[in-house]
Amino acid sequence: MYTIEMAYARMRELQDLANRSRAHQPTAASKRARKKAAKKR
């Protein structure tokens, strides 16, 4: 069974990864990428 806690933990993992990869990218490009990713879900 997939719980809210599991989903939240996964979300935090992905956010940490995104923050790490975003650290060396220009902010404008990363904002566009984040909007695209949000629309997919």
C-alpha positions, 0 to 999 in steps of 0.5 A: 500500500502506498501511503501519504508518508511514502509519497511525501518522502519521495517528494522530498527526495526528488526536491533535494535532487532537483535543488542539487542539480539546479545549483549550477544552472541559471535560475530562469532556465530552472524555473521553466523546467519546474513549470513543465514538470509540474504540468505533467503530474 
